[in-house]
Amino acid sequence: GRLPEFAGAWLRTLRDGIRATSARAPFMFYGTDWLAFGHFMIALVFVGALRDPVRNRWLYEFGMMACALVPVWALVFGQLRGIPAWWRVIDAAFGVVGFVPVWLCHRWTGELQRAEGRA
């Protein structure tokens, strides 16, 4: 199937912006390396939750807060940057979907904490 015209127009706008930035200011893409590095480091922190989930239960609370802020960030700052509403909803969905497994881990860790008598 074909993309709706509004989606195609937005994707062409993105393509053109990326091409223009790459041609005029390729150093701008250096930040994508740092963005990936930041994501990797955040993921690495969660190794502590694997090693000792009860002691590091706060990591799940951190993850839930981060997920809860994704929709706010996407909707508010996406609006300021002129991102189409439908694209902002897709971005916001990552926080909503990501919240579920983090919340489940937090809940299960609470059960483990109570079973170990460390409440």
Secondary structure as the mmCIF struct_conf table of DSSP 4:
data_model
#
loop_
_struct_conf.conf_type_id
_struct_conf.id
_struct_conf.beg_label_comp_id
_struct_conf.beg_label_asym_id
_struct_conf.beg_label_seq_id
_struct_conf.end_label_comp_id
_struct_conf.end_label_asym_id
_struct_conf.end_label_seq_id
HELX_LH_PP_P HELX_LH_PP_P1 ARG A 2 PRO A 4
HELX_RH_AL_P HELX_RH_AL_P1 GLU A 5 ARG A 24
HELX_RH_3T_P HELX_RH_3T_P1 PRO A 26 PHE A 29
HELX_RH_AL_P HELX_RH_AL_P2 TYR A 30 VAL A 45
TURN_TY1_P TURN_TY1_P1 PHE A 46 PHE A 46
HELX_RH_AL_P HELX_RH_AL_P3 VAL A 47 ARG A 51
TURN_TY1_P TURN_TY1_P2 PRO A 53 ARG A 57
HELX_RH_AL_P HELX_RH_AL_P4 TRP A 58 ARG A 81
TURN_TY1_P TURN_TY1_P3 GLY A 82 GLY A 82
HELX_RH_AL_P HELX_RH_AL_P5 ALA A 85 ALA A 115
TURN_TY1_P TURN_TY1_P4 GLU A 116 GLY A 117
#
